[in-house]
Amino acid sequence: MTKIEPLGAVRERVLGTLRQEIIAGRLRPGDRLVERELAERFGVSRVPVREAIRALVAEGFVHFETPRRTVVRPLSPTDVEELFELREALEVYAAGLAATRATPEALAELRRLLADAAAATAAEDAETITDINTRFHDRLLALAGNTLLTSVMEPVAGRLQWLTRRNEEWPQLLTEHQELYDAIASGDPDRARAHALKHVQANHRSTVRQLFGSPLVDTVRPESPGHLEGRPQRLPRPPRRPSA
């Protein structure tokens, strides 16, 4: 007897495949997602495909250009800025916690990931590099030992992976991860936060260059004591206009 796959499982299979194809660049910004064509491709009805597309809209990967036309979203400068602001606020804080909570076993796992990343970088294997780098950051977040922090990151994890996939300065990325590991392994939370901030800001600049060809004005703010303590910096309010 043929086993019937539950509708929810079908939806997750379609969703996971489409999400990964967008992250890997096989589905590019502007590419159209057509329910009928996708249903035929996956050998399923249009219902799970429709639900998967709605989930991708909610996750920020695709949008409706018209009620009948769904396409992969381009990443705008505002998207990039907001995602890196979130990374800066949360990952810097997580690195400080990880430095005080990482066990020898957890540090050994990070070393293994770095070794795998070095091999993938030497082979210029973009998909493997992206996968390993994502796992490295996932483990770093887990080392912080804060479940609320993890739950805050989960809704945007896919878009962050999509974003970091755009950064192809792989040897530099590997060096930054190795330095971040050394800082966390030192057990010094201030050093870990400083290196995490340096890494996020460098990744921001690299990603902007890859996506837009030139740096954006004021996209990366300078280091501040507030950042190094794991707290986002408050920007000064603009002066009030004089009343007429």
Phi, psi and chi 1 to 4 in degrees:
 res  aa     phi    psi   chi1   chi2   chi3   chi4
   1 MET       -  133.7  179.6 -178.8  -64.6      -
   2 THR   -72.9  128.9  -57.6      -      -      -
   3 LYS   -76.9  129.5 -174.9  177.4 -179.7  179.6
   4 ILE   -88.6  124.8  -61.2  175.9      -      -
   5 GLU   -77.7  127.6 -170.8  176.3    9.5      -
   6 PRO   -57.6  148.0  -20.6   30.9      -      -
   7 LEU   -57.5  -40.4 -178.1   61.0      -      -
   8 GLY   -63.2  -38.5      -      -      -      -
   9 ALA   -67.7  -37.7      -      -      -      -
  10 VAL   -63.1  -45.7  175.1      -      -      -
  11 ARG   -58.2  -46.0  170.3 -169.1  173.8  -83.1
  12 GLU   -66.0  -35.4  -70.6  -57.0  -48.5      -
  13 ARG   -65.4  -46.3  174.5  165.2   60.3   86.4
  14 VAL   -64.8  -45.8  174.0      -      -      -
  15 LEU   -60.3  -47.5  172.8   59.9      -      -
  16 GLY   -62.3  -40.6      -      -      -      -
  17 THR   -66.5  -46.7  -59.0      -      -      -
  18 LEU   -65.5  -40.6  -67.2  176.7      -      -
  19 ARG   -60.1  -45.9 -176.2 -165.4  -66.5  118.6
  20 GLN   -66.5  -34.8 -168.3   55.0   42.9      -
  21 GLU   -67.9  -34.0  -71.1 -178.6   -5.2      -
  22 ILE   -69.3  -46.9  -66.7  171.0      -      -
  23 ILE   -59.7  -42.1  -69.9  170.9      -      -
  24 ALA   -77.2  -10.7      -      -      -      -
  25 GLY    88.5    6.7      -      -      -      -
  26 ARG   -74.5  -29.0  -69.7 -170.0  -70.3  -86.1
  27 LEU  -107.0  119.5  -77.5  171.6      -      -
  28 ARG  -104.9  160.1  -57.1  178.9   63.6   80.9
  29 PRO   -52.4  130.9  -29.6   36.8      -      -
  30 GLY    95.9  -17.5      -      -      -      -
  31 ASP   -65.9  139.9  -74.9   -7.8      -      -
  32 ARG   -92.1  140.8 -171.2  178.0  178.2 -170.5
  33 LEU  -106.2  113.9  -58.2 -176.0      -      -
  34 VAL  -109.1  120.2 -179.3      -      -      -
  35 GLU   -52.2  -50.7  -79.8 -174.8   18.4      -
  36 ARG   -59.3  -46.0  174.6 -179.8   48.8   77.8
  37 GLU   -65.9  -40.2  -66.2  175.5   -2.5      -
  38 LEU   -69.5  -37.2  -68.9  172.0      -      -
  39 ALA   -61.9  -41.7      -      -      -      -
  40 GLU   -66.3  -41.3  -69.0  176.0   -2.2      -
  41 ARG   -62.7  -43.9  172.2 -172.0  161.6 -171.0
  42 PHE   -87.8   -8.1  -73.1  102.3      -      -
  43 GLY    68.3   39.4      -      -      -      -
  44 VAL  -132.3  173.9  -60.1      -      -      -
  45 SER   -75.7  173.2   73.2      -      -      -
  46 ARG   -78.0  -15.5  -66.3  174.0   65.5  167.0
  47 VAL   -63.4  -53.9  172.7      -      -      -
  48 PRO   -65.1  -29.8   21.8  -32.7      -      -
  49 VAL   -66.3  -43.8  171.5      -      -      -
  50 ARG   -61.1  -42.7 -174.2  177.4  -54.9  123.7
  51 GLU   -67.0  -38.0  -68.4 -180.0   -5.9      -
  52 ALA   -64.5  -40.7      -      -      -      -
  53 ILE   -64.9  -40.7  -71.4  174.3      -      -
  54 ARG   -62.5  -37.9  -73.3  173.4  179.5  165.7
  55 ALA   -65.6  -38.6      -      -      -      -
  56 LEU   -66.2  -34.1  -69.9  171.0      -      -
  57 VAL   -63.7  -46.6  170.6      -      -      -
  58 ALA   -62.5  -33.1      -      -      -      -
  59 GLU   -81.7   -8.9  -67.9  178.0    9.5      -
  60 GLY    89.6   12.1      -      -      -      -
  61 PHE   -85.3  -34.7  -74.6  106.3      -      -
  62 VAL  -131.9  165.9  -54.4      -      -      -
  63 HIS  -148.2  164.1   67.2  156.6      -      -
  64 PHE   -90.7  110.3  -65.3  108.1      -      -
  65 GLU   -69.4  -39.4  -78.9 -167.7  -19.0      -
  66 THR  -140.1  169.5   70.0      -      -      -
  67 PRO   -56.3  -22.2  -28.1   36.4      -      -
  68 ARG  -109.9    2.0  -68.3 -179.8  171.8  -88.0
  69 ARG  -129.9  114.7 -177.5  178.8  176.8   84.8
  70 THR  -113.9  128.4  -50.8      -      -      -
  71 VAL  -132.8  159.4  -60.0      -      -      -
  72 VAL   -67.7  130.9  177.8      -      -      -
  73 ARG   -72.7  141.2  -75.7 -172.8   60.4 -153.9
  74 PRO   -77.8  154.0   28.6  -32.8      -      -
  75 LEU   -85.9  118.0  -77.7  165.9      -      -
  76 SER   -87.2  163.1   70.5      -      -      -
  77 PRO   -54.7  -36.5  -28.5   36.5      -      -
  78 THR   -66.6  -41.2  -60.9      -      -      -
  79 ASP   -57.0  -47.5  -67.9  -31.5      -      -
  80 VAL   -62.9  -45.7  173.1      -      -      -
  81 GLU   -60.7  -46.3  177.5   70.1    6.3      -
  82 GLU   -67.1  -40.0  -69.4  178.8  -11.0      -
  83 LEU   -66.8  -39.1  -74.9  165.5      -      -
  84 PHE   -73.3  -30.3  -88.9  103.1      -      -
  85 GLU   -61.2  -41.2  -75.8  177.6  -13.5      -
  86 LEU   -66.0  -45.1 -177.6   65.3      -      -
  87 ARG   -58.4  -44.2  -82.2 -167.3   65.4 -172.4
  88 GLU   -62.3  -42.2 -171.5  173.1  -52.0      -
  89 ALA   -67.6  -43.4      -      -      -      -
  90 LEU   -91.6  -42.0  -60.7 -176.2      -      -
  91 GLU   -71.8  -34.6  -71.3 -168.6   12.9      -
  92 VAL   -63.5  -45.1  170.8      -      -      -
  93 TYR   -61.8  -44.3 -179.1   63.9      -      -
  94 ALA   -62.1  -37.9      -      -      -      -
  95 ALA   -63.1  -39.6      -      -      -      -
  96 GLY   -62.8  -42.4      -      -      -      -
  97 LEU   -65.7  -42.1  -67.6  177.3      -      -
  98 ALA   -60.3  -36.4      -      -      -      -
  99 ALA   -62.8  -28.8      -      -      -      -
 100 THR   -95.1  -11.5   63.4      -      -      -
 101 ARG  -121.1   -9.3  -62.0  175.0  178.0  177.5
 102 ALA   -67.3  134.5      -      -      -      -
 103 THR   -91.7  162.1   63.6      -      -      -
 104 PRO   -56.6  -36.9  -26.8   35.7      -      -
 105 GLU   -65.2  -41.9  -65.8   76.9   16.6      -
 106 ALA   -66.5  -39.5      -      -      -      -
 107 LEU   -65.7  -35.9  -68.3  172.9      -      -
 108 ALA   -64.6  -36.5      -      -      -      -
 109 GLU   -66.0  -40.3 -176.7  178.0   -5.6      -
 110 LEU   -63.4  -38.3  -71.3 -179.4      -      -
 111 ARG   -63.2  -39.6  -72.6 -163.4  -59.8  -87.2
 112 ARG   -63.9  -41.0  -73.3 -167.3  -67.6  -88.4
 113 LEU   -63.5  -39.1  -73.4  172.5      -      -
 114 LEU   -66.3  -37.1  -73.2  171.9      -      -
 115 ALA   -64.8  -42.7      -      -      -      -
 116 ASP   -64.2  -39.5  -68.6  -17.4      -      -
 117 ALA   -64.4  -38.4      -      -      -      -
 118 ALA   -63.1  -41.8      -      -      -      -
 119 ALA   -65.7  -42.6      -      -      -      -
 120 ALA   -67.1  -35.5      -      -      -      -
 121 THR   -66.3  -42.6  -60.9      -      -      -
 122 ALA   -62.1  -34.1      -      -      -      -
 123 ALA   -86.3   -4.4      -      -      -      -
 124 GLU    53.8   42.6  -61.9 -174.6  -11.9      -
 125 ASP   -92.2   92.5 -176.3  -16.5      -      -
 126 ALA   -59.8  -44.0      -      -      -      -
 127 GLU   -66.6  -41.6 -164.1  155.4  -18.7      -
 128 THR   -67.5  -40.0  -59.5      -      -      -
 129 ILE   -59.0  -46.3  -69.3  169.3      -      -
 130 THR   -61.6  -43.8  -59.5      -      -      -
 131 ASP   -62.7  -46.1  175.4   62.2      -      -
 132 ILE   -67.4  -42.1  -66.0  171.1      -      -
 133 ASN   -63.0  -36.7  -72.7  -16.3      -      -
 134 THR   -64.4  -43.9  -62.2      -      -      -
 135 ARG   -64.5  -36.2  -74.0  158.5   54.2 -161.2
 136 PHE   -60.6  -47.4  179.1   86.6      -      -
 137 HIS   -70.2  -34.2  -78.9  -81.8      -      -
 138 ASP   -62.9  -42.8  -73.9  -13.1      -      -
 139 ARG   -67.6  -39.2  -71.8  -55.2  -55.1  149.7
 140 LEU   -59.9  -42.8 -169.9  155.9      -      -
 141 LEU   -64.6  -39.7 -163.9   61.6      -      -
 142 ALA   -66.0  -34.9      -      -      -      -
 143 LEU   -64.3  -24.2  -69.8 -177.6      -      -
 144 ALA   -64.0  -24.9      -      -      -      -
 145 GLY    68.4   29.4      -      -      -      -
 146 ASN  -122.9  103.4 -173.0  -47.5      -      -
 147 THR   -66.0  -30.9   55.9      -      -      -
 148 LEU   -67.6  -39.5 -176.7   58.8      -      -
 149 LEU   -60.9  -43.3 -173.2   62.2      -      -
 150 THR   -63.1  -42.0  -57.2      -      -      -
 151 SER   -67.6  -30.7   67.6      -      -      -
 152 VAL   -68.1  -35.7  169.8      -      -      -
 153 MET   -78.1  -27.4  -71.1  -70.0  -76.4      -
 154 GLU   -55.2  -44.6  -80.7  178.2   -3.9      -
 155 PRO   -62.8  -23.6  -21.7   33.4      -      -
 156 VAL  -111.9    7.4  -65.5      -      -      -
 157 ALA   -59.1  -41.7      -      -      -      -
 158 GLY   -64.3  -42.7      -      -      -      -
 159 ARG   -68.3  -33.9  -87.9 -172.4  -69.6  169.2
 160 LEU   -65.7  -39.3  -74.1  171.0      -      -
 161 GLN   -64.9  -42.1 -172.7  179.4   -1.4      -
 162 TRP   -58.3  -42.9 -174.5   24.4      -      -
 163 LEU   -67.0  -49.0 -171.7   63.6      -      -
 164 THR   -67.6  -23.6   54.9      -      -      -
 165 ARG   -63.2  -24.6  174.1   64.4  178.6   83.2
 166 ARG   -73.2  -20.1  -51.2  -80.2   76.2   75.9
 167 ASN   -84.4  111.6  178.3    6.2      -      -
 168 GLU  -108.3   18.2  -63.6 -175.8   -8.8      -
 169 GLU   -86.7   68.2  -63.0  177.8    7.5      -
 170 TRP   -65.5  -44.3  -59.7  -39.4      -      -
 171 PRO   -60.4  -40.0  -25.6   36.3      -      -
 172 GLN   -64.7  -40.8  178.0   61.3   30.7      -
 173 LEU   -61.4  -42.2 -162.2   59.2      -      -
 174 LEU   -62.5  -44.6  176.5   61.6      -      -
 175 THR   -60.0  -43.2  -62.7      -      -      -
 176 GLU   -63.4  -40.5  -69.3  168.2   13.8      -
 177 HIS   -66.6  -38.8  -79.1  172.4      -      -
 178 GLN   -64.1  -40.8  -70.2  168.6  -26.4      -
 179 GLU   -67.0  -38.3  -68.8  175.4  -11.7      -
 180 LEU   -65.9  -41.0  179.5   55.7      -      -
 181 TYR   -59.2  -47.6  165.0   81.6      -      -
 182 ASP   -57.9  -39.9  -71.2  -20.0      -      -
 183 ALA   -66.6  -42.3      -      -      -      -
 184 ILE   -67.4  -42.7  -69.7  170.5      -      -
 185 ALA   -65.1  -23.3      -      -      -      -
 186 SER   -69.1  -19.6   75.5      -      -      -
 187 GLY    79.5    6.9      -      -      -      -
 188 ASP   -98.0  106.7 -178.2  -16.9      -      -
 189 PRO   -64.6  -33.6   19.5  -29.8      -      -
 190 ASP   -65.4  -43.2  -71.7  -23.9      -      -
 191 ARG   -64.0  -41.6 -179.9 -177.3  169.8 -169.1
 192 ALA   -62.7  -44.3      -      -      -      -
 193 ARG   -64.2  -40.4  -75.7 -169.3  -72.2  -96.5
 194 ALA   -62.3  -43.3      -      -      -      -
 195 HIS   -71.5  -35.3  -83.2  -83.3      -      -
 196 ALA   -63.7  -42.6      -      -      -      -
 197 LEU   -63.3  -44.8  177.2   61.0      -      -
 198 LYS   -59.0  -42.3  177.0 -176.5  174.8 -177.0
 199 HIS   -66.0  -46.8  169.7   53.4      -      -
 200 VAL   -62.9  -42.8  171.9      -      -      -
 201 GLN   -67.6  -40.0  -69.0 -175.7  -24.2      -
 202 ALA   -65.1  -40.6      -      -      -      -
 203 ASN   -64.5  -36.4 -166.4 -139.8      -      -
 204 HIS   -59.9  -50.7 -171.8  175.8      -      -
 205 ARG   -61.6  -43.2  -71.0 -171.3  -67.6  -91.4
 206 SER   -63.2  -43.2  -62.7      -      -      -
 207 THR   -65.1  -40.9  -58.8      -      -      -
 208 VAL   -61.7  -42.6  166.8      -      -      -
 209 ARG   -61.2  -43.4  -77.6 -164.6  -62.5  -89.6
 210 GLN   -66.7  -39.0  -66.4  -70.7  -28.4      -
 211 LEU   -82.8  -40.4  -74.4  172.9      -      -
 212 PHE  -119.1   -3.8  -52.2  113.3      -      -
 213 GLY    83.8  -14.5      -      -      -      -
 214 SER  -157.0  155.9   62.1      -      -      -
 215 PRO   -64.6  148.1    5.0   -3.8      -      -
 216 LEU   -91.4  143.4  -58.9  177.9      -      -
 217 VAL   -65.9  129.4  177.1      -      -      -
 218 ASP    62.0   26.8  -67.2  -28.3      -      -
 219 THR   -78.4  -27.0   53.0      -      -      -
 220 VAL  -119.6  119.1  179.1      -      -      -
 221 ARG   -84.8  151.1  -63.1 -170.1  -66.7  -83.8
 222 PRO   -67.9  162.0   24.9  -33.6      -      -
 223 GLU   -63.4  151.1  -65.9 -178.6    7.8      -
 224 SER  -145.9  159.0   69.7      -      -      -
 225 PRO   -55.8  -35.8  -24.9   33.5      -      -
 226 GLY   -61.4  -41.2      -      -      -      -
 227 HIS   -66.6  -42.5  -83.2  122.7      -      -
 228 LEU   -68.4  -17.4  -65.1 -179.0      -      -
 229 GLU   -91.3    5.9  -67.9  170.2    9.6      -
 230 GLY    83.9   14.1      -      -      -      -
 231 ARG  -114.6  136.2  -62.0 -170.1  -62.3  -90.2
 232 PRO   -64.9  143.8   17.5  -25.3      -      -
 233 GLN   -80.4  138.1 -179.8 -176.1   11.7      -
 234 ARG   -85.3  127.5  -68.9 -176.1  179.5  -85.7
 235 LEU   -82.8  146.0  -62.1 -179.9      -      -
 236 PRO   -65.0  143.8   22.9  -32.4      -      -
 237 ARG   -73.7  145.9  -67.4 -174.3  178.7 -176.7
 238 PRO   -66.6  151.3   23.5  -32.0      -      -
 239 PRO   -64.9  148.3   22.8  -32.8      -      -
 240 ARG   -69.8  143.8  -67.7  179.9  178.3  -87.0
 241 ARG   -74.6  140.9  -66.7 -175.5  178.6 -180.0
 242 PRO   -65.6  141.8   23.1  -32.4      -      -
 243 SER   -70.7  148.4   55.6      -      -      -
 244 ALA   -68.7      -      -      -      -      -
